[in-house]
Amino acid sequence: LTRTLSNLIHQKSTGNPLFIKEILHDLAVENLLNYSLSSRKWQWDEDLIQARTVSDGVAEILTRRLLRLPESVLTALRVLSIFGSEVPMQVLSHVRDVCGIPDIIAELERPTKEGLIQRTTGGDAVGFVHDMIHHAVDIGINPEARTSMLKEISETLLVRTSEDRADAISFILVDLINRVGPSGALSPVDRICYANLNLVAGEKAIQTPDYGSANTYLESGISFLERGHWRDNYNLSLHLFKKSAFVQHAQGETELMMARINEVLNNARNFNDKLDSLNVLIQSLSLDANSVSSAFNQSLMVLEHLGESFPSTAENEFIGRELIDVKNKLEKYVPSSISKIPPMKNENKIKAINFLLMMTIQCYQQKSRFFPLVAARIVSITLQYGMHEKSAFGFCSFALSYATVFKDMSKGYKLGKYALAITTSKNIPEVYLMLYGGVNIWKEPVQAILPELTHAYKIGMEAGNITFSMLNSTVYVYRAFFSGSKLSSLSKEVPSFLRLYSLYKRHTLHMCVTPINNAIISLVGRNRPVVWENKYGTKDDDEILAKALEIQELNVGETVVVCKMMYNFIFRNLDEAETVAQQYLEFFERHDSALLNFINIYRYFYGGLIALGRFRKNGGQFWMDIGERSISQFEAWNTECEWNFQNKLLLLQAELHFTKNEVTEAEHTYNLAISSSKDHRFVHEQGLSCELAGIFYRTTRRKEHSMSLIRQAAECYTSWGAHEKANALLLSLE
């Protein structure tokens, strides 16, 4: 009986229950829908209903209903609308008598009964029951009246909450002020007050961290400043601009960051007032592959001002003396007592530590021999002047330096324990980056290190430590890929990291990880996905390598070379693998830094395999020398951590026996390499060991055993996720 009416109502309401109620209410008020007592049924006229303005939508209905409310009630709703869709009762109570209404809360009782607004669960806030009602109220406020209301409400809230203002009220107040904006008729006193409020809100947002909101507050604060503000309101201007520079850096907005930094550097009254902005500048330069050298020189300049100078060159003898001296001082403590060192109080040393931390990153990127000196300086300052929250990072860097320079991994590992003893939730991203990514990799199973790196990444992102969070993600990608983590997972994780680096404009990190992504794509056998560009526009390995060498970003260059050697060797593109090895191995060996890098492991591993294979084919002492140096290196590493290095050493030794035609020894050692890879959970290297053993047995005319090993290799590659390689192996058996 009511189907035609139902269809009309559904058409006008789009099925929303609230809108259905409003439409029916409006039709009843307009007498277009009524109940006939005589016929005992509802009556309506379809044509009249269709012709009424209800056809223009629910907003028109709500507007007409609102206009039927008393003006005092409507004004109260408009005040509520100014705050948004909802406002805490605590805030509303502070402004209950604004806009000519004696008691706004009392006036809101009627719209509450009529279902236009409602209290939230617990009754601590009141809001509109639907955005459409809020919109209908809001569009009824003309621009001039809106500005007047914003001013009155914000000024009233400002005065009545001046003492012990809660953060929630502060953010609401600042949002109201910023909607008034600097173009409002404000006095100079008001503008300074509003700029200060935005500064406080920005600082609180940074602590959260919420850099998007912090940026809004700080830029709004700057907009309230008047001409001559550096002269008349120096401290306010300094804090607004230096905090803005920090936030712009965190968000990757380099251009605006530089504008804010230049404002500070050009107007600061003394060197100390420039330090925070110089720190942001150096962080930004450190993450730009083109500017690492500039960052290093800037760091030296700042540290000189702070009383921490360095020699012009880092000589071996000087490095050794510094490391031994600091080690002897450190060993007067035990790890459990190091945390009892009192806090650092010397302001210059506190500032120096912050710059030294970034200097270690610069040295690491450049493979600089200054790395051990910088690390030793952080530890030395800590022992002399007290503990700093960044001291733990220095202890990790020192541990890695000592292990590298004196080739004593056990001592370095022990020194790393000092860092863990003083690690807090605040410095986890920095400490774990160097400890698990740099030190413990030489003593602990690499698979056990991966969760620590992902934990540091997550902690860093939650705390707003964007720089070190992303550095941890990069270190994780390297170790996860080369240790044989499932490619099915990495093929999802790595592109997500690349997108993040692009979003935050961390272009050097993008360059670091793209070669890994390219290798994963080749092994899995998927079409190359769309990856967010970096500022160099480089996706191809050869382009990345050329750019990395041009700007002296040697870690990136070495990564590209290792990836190219790896997948060309795995896919048996031996001519290409040999070309890359011949062109770059000696170059990167000459440029080995004063610290161990994880990627060195695989440069020696795949370089050694390629060299021994090439020697077997064509001879050449150049290739035999590379192979023997690789074996010698792995023999040393294996004494420190069999788990990570034994299987690789055994495979290199098996290939050497094969090269020397020592058949019995080769058979035995290939079997050991396969077993060691399996026992230590390097499934990809188990596959490689099976494949190379299969090639060996094929040359000794044991075809069936060779084919069995090739099938085992295919199974291992499939388990790893390298389906393209597994398929190629199976095709070779047909």
N, C-alpha and C positions, 0 to 999 in steps of 0.2 A: 504493500500500500504506500510505502514511503520511498520507494526506489528512486523516483525522479528527484525528490528532495535530497536523498542521500548522494546521488550523483552530482547535484549542484554543489552541495557542501564540500564534497571531496575535491571537486575541481577548484574551489576557492581556497581550501585549506591545505591542499596537498597531503591530506591525511594526518596532519599534526593535531594531536588532541587539544592542545591549548588553543590553536586557531579555530578548531571546530567549536569549542566553547564560546570563544569571542564572537564568531559569526552568528551562532544561534542567539546569543544574548543581544547582539545588535539588531537582528531581525525581529525579535520579540519587542524590543524597545520601540522600534519603528512601526510596530503593528503589522509587519509583513508575514508574521507567523503567529497564529493564535489557535486556541483550543475552543471548539464549538461545543457548548454544553448540550445544545439541542440534538446535534448529530453524534455527540460524544466521540469526536475525533479531531485531530489536528488539521488545520486548513492553511493553505498557502497558494500564492499565484506565481507560477514558474516564470512567466514573462516579466512581472514586476520585480521579482528577486534578481533575475538576470540583468535587468535594466538599472538596478540600484548601484550606487558607487561601491558596494561591496565587491563588485567585479574588478575594481582597481587594486584589490589586495587587502591583506590583513592590516597593513600599516595604516591605511585610511580608517579602518574600523577602530583600531586602537587610538588613533589620534582623536577621532570624534568622541570616543569614550572618555579620554583624558580631559577633553574640553568641557565635559559635563561636571568635572570635579570642581570643588571650591578653589579659588585662586590660591589660598594659603596651602592647601594640600598639594596643588600642582607645583607651587614654588618649592615645597619640601622635596618633592620627587626630582625637581631639577637640581637641587643641591646634591641629592644622592647621585644623580646622573653625572655631575661634575667629577665625582670621585671614580666613576667607572661603573661596572656592572655590580660591584659589591664593595662595602666599606665596613671596617671594624666598628663596632658600637663604641669602643673607647675613643676612636677618632671622632665619630659623629657627636659624641657627648661634648667634646671640646668646642664644637661649632654649632651647637643646637639652637643658638639664637641669632644666626646671621641672616642677611637678606630680608630684614624686616619681619621675621617670623619669631615670635616669643619662644616657641618650643617646637622645633622641627620633629623631634622624636614623637611627640604627642600627635602631630599632624599626620604622621606616617601610619597611625593605627588604622585609619579607614582603608587606604590602599592595601594594607596587609589583610584586612578582612575580605576585601574584594578579590584577593588572589593575584594582585599585580606585583607585590613584593613579598618576601618571606625572610624569616630569620634562619640562619644556618643551624645545623645540628650543634647543640650546645648554646645557641643563642648569642655567640660572641660577635656576630656580624649580621648585616642585613643587606639584601640585594634583590635585584629584579628576578622574577621567576623565569624570564626568557629574554634573550638578547633583543628580540623584536620589540619588546616593551621598552627596554632601555633606549633603543634606537628611536622609537616614537617620541619619547620624552626629550631626548637629546636634540632632535632636529627642530624642536619647538623653541630652542634658545637661540635668539639672534646673536651675531658675533659681538656686538657692542655689550650686550647684557652678559655674555659669556665671560668676556675679559673682566668686566666689573665684578662678577661673582668670583672668578678665580683669584683676583686680587684680595677681595674681602675675606674669602675662606682661607687663603694661604697666610695672610697677615694675622688673622685671628688664631690660626693653628700655631703659627710661629711664636706669638706672644704667650699663649696659654700653655705651651709645652717647652718653654725655654729652659727649665730646670729638669735634668735627668730625663731627657727625651729618649724614648725607646727607638731602636733601629728601625722597626717597622713604620713608626710614625715619621721618622726622618726621611725615609725613602718616599713615602706618600707626599710629604711636604715639599721635597725637592721636585718631584714630578709636577706638582701644582705650580710651583715657582717657574719651572722651565716652560710650562705651557703659557705662562704670562710672557716670558721671554724678555730679552733686553730692549726690544722695541716698545715695550709698555712704558708709561710715564713714570719712570722710577727716579728717585733721587740718587745722588752718588753714594750715600750711606746705604741705601737699599741694595744697590748693585754690588757693593763690596760684601754685604751680608749674604746675598744670594750666591756670589762666587765662592765664599767660604763654605756655605752649606753644600754646594756641589763638590767642593774639594773633599769634605768629610765623607760624603756619600761615595765618591769615587774611591777613596782609600778603603772604605769598608767593603766595596764591591771587589777590589783587588784581593782582599784577604779571603773572600769567599771560596774560590775566586770566580768572578763573573766579569771577564774582560770586556764583553760587549756592553754591559751596563756601565762599567767603569769608564769606558770610552765616552759614552753618552754624557755622563755627569761631568767629566773633566772638560770635555769640549764645550759643554754648556757653561761651566764655570769660567772658562776663558772668554766666552762670548759676552759675559757681563763686565769684563774689565774695560776701563775707559782709557783713552789716550793718556800716556804718561804713567801707566800703571807700574812700570819697572822702577820709576822714581818714587811714586807715591805709595805703592803697595808692593814693595820688593819681595818680602817673604811669601806673601800669597802668590804672586806671579811665579816665583821660583818653584814653589811646590806644585802648582798647577801644571807648569810646563814640563818639569822633570818627571812627574807622574804620568803625564800624557805620553811622553817619549817612551817610557817603560811599557805602557799598555799598547802603543802602536807597534813596538817591537814584538811583543807577545803575540799580536795578531798578524804579524808579517807585513804591516803597512809601512814599508821602508821610507817612502817619499815623505809622508807626514811625520814619521819618526824623526827624519833628518831635519825637517823644518822646526820641530819642537826643540831638538838638540841644539841647533844653531841659535835659536832664541836664547837658550840658557848660556851657551858659550860666549855669545856676544854681549850679554848683559850681566853675567855673574860678577859680583864685586870682589871675589877672591877665588883662589884655586880650589879650596875645599868645597865651595858651592858648585863647582863644575864636576866633582868626582862622580856623583850618581849618573849624570848624563854621559860622562866619558865611559863609565862602566857599560851602559846600554849600547853606546856606539861601538865599543870593542867587542861586545857579545855579537852584535849584528855583523861586524866585519869578519869575526871569526867563523861565522857560518856562511860566508860568501867566499867561494873558492878563489875568486879574483882578488880578494882583499885580505887574506890571512897574513901576508907579510906586513901589510899596513897595520893590522891589528896588533901584531907582535911588536912593531916599533912604537906604536902608541902605548902599549903596556909598559915597555921599557921606560918611556918618558914619564909616565905616571908614577911608576915605582921609584924612579930616581927622585922625584919630588917627595915621596913618602919615606925616603931614607933607605931604600933597598935597591942597590945597584948590582949590575952583573958585568962580567968581563966582556970584551968585544968579541972574543972567540972562545969556544968551549974545547979545551985541550984534554986529551985522555988522562994525563997525569993529574990535572986539576980536578977533573970529574971524580977520579978514583979517591983522591984525598978527601974531597967533600963528603962522598958517600960513606967512607969508613968513619970519618969524624962523627957524622950524624948517627950512624948505626951504633957506635960506641956509647953515645949519649942516650940513645933510645933504650939500649939494653940494660941500662941502670934501673929500668922499670920492668914490670911484668904486665902482660895484657890486662889483668884484673885491676891493677893499680893505676893504669894510665888514665882511667876515667876520673880519678881523684884530683887530677891537675886542676887548679882553680881557673875560673873563666878569665879570658883575656880582657883587659881594661884599657890598654894603650890604644887610643883612637886611631893613630896612624897605622899601627900594626893590624888592627881590625880591617881597615880599608885596604891595606896591602894584600891581606889574605884573599880578598875578593878578586883582586886583579891577578894574583898569582894563579888562582884556580882557572881562570880563562886562559892564562898563558900556557898552562899544561895542555889544554885542548889544542891550542895553536901549534905547540911543539909536536904533539902527536900527529896532527894533520900533515905537517911539513916534514915529518921524520927528522926533526931537529935534534941535534946533540945537546941542546940546552934543557931537554926534558928532565934528565936526572938532577940538574942544578936547581931547576924550579921546584921539583918535588922535595928535594933536600931542604930548600929554603923554607917551605911551608912547615915541615917538621921541626926545623931548628927554631923558627919563630914561636911555634906552639910550646916547645919545651922551655923556652926562655921567658915568654910573655904570658902564657896561659892558653887555655883551650878556646877554640873558635868553632862554630858549628860546621865550618868547612874544613877543619883540621883533618877529619877522617879521610876526606878525599886525598889530601896531601900524603897521608900515611899509606894509602893504597898505591898512589903514584910512586912513592919512594920504594915500596916493596917491589913493584915491577921493575923499577930502575936498577935496584940492587941485584935482582935475579938476572937481569940482562947483562949488566956490566961485568959481574963476577961469575956469570954462568952458574949460579947457585940457586936453583929453583926452590929447594927446600927452605933455605934461609928467607927467600922472598915470600914464600908461602907463610912462614912463621911470622914475619913482619906484618903481613896482611891481617893477622889476628888482632893486632893493635887497633886497626881501623874498625873492625867489627865491635870491639869493646866500647867504642865511643860513637857508634852509629845510632841515630834516632830516626823517627819517622820523617823528620824534616829533611835529613840528608841522605835518605835511602837512594834516590835516583843517582846522585853523584857517586856515592860509595860503591853501589852495586855495579855501576858502569865500569869502574876501574877494577874492582875486586873480582867480580865474577866474570866480567868480560875480558879482563887483562891478566890478572894474576892466577886465579884458581884454575884457569883453563889448562895450565901446565901441570896440575897436580890432581885434579878431580875429574871424574867422568863428565864429558861435555854435555851429555843428556841431562845430568842432574843440575846443570847450570842454567838451562833454558827457562825453567819456571821462575828462577830468581830474577832474570832479566825482564820477563813479562810482568812480574810483580812490580818491579821498579818503574816500568813504563806506565802501568796503571796508577800507581801511587803518584807519580809525577804529573800525570794529566789531571788527576783529582785535585792536586795541590796547586795547579797552575804553573808548575815548573816545566814549561813547554820545551825549552831547549834540551835539558837533560833527559826528559821523558822520551823525546824523539831520538836522541842519541842512543838510548837503551834499545829502542825498537830497531834501529839500524844494526846494532851489535847482535841483537837476537836473530835477525834475518840471516846474517852471515853464518852464525854458528848453527842455526837450525838447518839451513840448506846444506852446508858442507858436512854436517854430522849425520845426514840421511833422514831427517824428519820427513813425514809423509808429504809428498808433493801435492796431493789432493787438498791438504789443508793450507800449505804454503801458497798454492796458486790462488787462494782467496785472501789470505792474510797480506801477502806482499802488495798486491794492487791497492788494498785499502790503506796501507802505509804510504804508498806513493801518492795517493789522493790527498792524504793528510799533509804530506810534505808540501804539495802544491798549494793546498788551502792556506797553510801558514807561511808559504813562500820560503821554505827551507830548501833552496835549490841545490846546495852541495850534497845534502842527504839524498835528494832525489837522484843525483848523479851516482852516488854510491850504490844505491839499491837497484837501479834500473838494469845493470848487467846481470844481477842475480835473477831478476824477473825474466829477462830475455832467455837465460839459461833454462829456467823452469819451463817456459813456453816451448823451447826446443825439445826438452826431454819428455814432456807430457804429450806434445804433438797437437796442441790447439792452435787455432789462428791467433795471431797477435791481437790482444785486446786494446781498446782505446785507453791510453794512460794519460793522465793529466800532464801537460807540458811543464817543464821547468823553464827558467828564463833563457837558458842556452838553446832551447828547442832541440835537444839531442835525445834520440831514442836508440839509434843504431850504435852498436858497440864500438865500431871504428871511429865514429864521430865523437863519442864520449872519451875514448882513449886519446884522440888528437887534442881535444879540449883540455883534458886533465894534464897532459904533458905541457901544453902551452902555458897553463896557469900554475904549473908546479904543484898540482894536487896529486902527489905521488901515491897516496893510499888508494885513491879512486883508480888511477892508472894501473896499479898492480892488481886490483880486483878485476878489471877488464881483462888483463892479460891472463890471469889464472882461470877465469871463466872460459875464455876462448880456448886455452889449452885443455881444460877439462872436457868441455862438450865435444870438441873436435877429436880428442883422444877417445872418448867414450863411443862416439859414432864412427870411429876408425877413419876419420878424415886426416890421415897421418901427415900428408904433405903440408896441409895448412897448420896442423899442430906443431910440426917441426919448424916451419917458417916463423911462427910466433915465438917459439922457444929460442930460436937462434937470434932473433932480432932483439928480444927484451930481457932474457934471463940474466945475462951478465950486467945489463944496465941497472936492474933493480937490486942485484946483489951488491953492486958498488954503492948504491944509495940506501943500503940498510942503515937504519937509524940506531941510536943508542938505546933502543928498547925493542922488545919483541912484539911483533904484530901477529895476530891470529892468521891473517892471510898468508904469512910466510910459510906456514905448515904446508899449505896446498900448492904454493909455488915450488917448494922443494919436492913435494910428492909427485905432482903431475909432470914437473920438469924432469925429475929423475926417470920416471917411466918412459917419457918421450925420448929422452937421451939414450937410454939403454936399448930401446927398440931401434932407434936410428943407427946406433953403433953396430947392432947385430946385422943390419941391412947393408950398410956402406962403410963401416969403420969410422975412424977419425978420433984422435985423442981428445979433441974438444968435447965430444959427446961423452966419452968415457969419464973424463974429469967431472963433468956435471953429475953423471950417475953416481960416481963414488963420493962426491961431496954431499949429495942428497942422503946416501946411506949413512955416512958419518954423522950427519946432522940428526937423523932419526935414531941412531944408536945412542946419542947423548940424551935426546928427549925421552927415549924409552926407559932410561934409568930413572927418570922422574915420574913417569905415569904410563905404565904398561897399557892401561885401559885405552887411552887415546892414541897411542903411537905404535903398539906392538904389531898390529895387523898390517899397518902401512910399511913398517920396516921389513917385515917378513915378505911382503909382496915385492918390494924393491930388491931384496936379497934373492928371491926366487928368479926374478928377471935377470939379475946379474949371473946367477948360475946358468940360466938358459943361454945367455950371451956367451959365456965361456964354455958352453957345451958340456957342462957338468950335470949330466942327465939325472943321476940318482939323487944328487943334492937338490936339484930343481924340483923333482917330484915330491920329495919330502917337504920342502919349504913351501911349495904351492899349497899342499894339504894343510900345513900349519897356518898359512895366511887365511885360507878359507875358514878354518875352525876359529881362529882368533877374531875374524870379522863377525862371525855369527855369535860367538860368546860375548862380544862387547857391543852387540846390537848396531853394527854399521852395515845395514842390509845392502846399501848401494855399493859399498866396497866389497862385500861378500860376492855380489854379482860380478863386479869387475875382476875379482880374484878368480872366480870360476871361469869367466870368459878368457882371461889371459892363460890360465892353466889349460883350457880347451885348445887354444891356439898352439900352446907348447906340445900337447899330446898329438895334435894333428901333424906337426912336423916330425914327430917320432913314429908316425904311421900307426898310431893307436886310435883309429877313427871312431870306433864305438864309444870308447871312454871320452874322447873329445866331444862327440855329439851329446853325450849324457851331461857333461859339464856345461855345454852351451845351453842346454835346456834348463839346467839349474840356474844359470845366469839369468835367463829370461824370466824365470819365476821370481828371482830376487828383484830384478828391475820392475817387474809388474807389482810386486809388493811395495816397492818404493813409490810407485806411481809414474815411472818413466815408461809409459806405454809405447811411445814412438821407438825407443831403443829396444824394448822387448820384442815388438813386432818385427823390427829389422833383424834381430837375431834369429827368430823363428823362420823368417823368410830365407835366411842364409842356409838353413838346414834342408830346404826343399830341393 
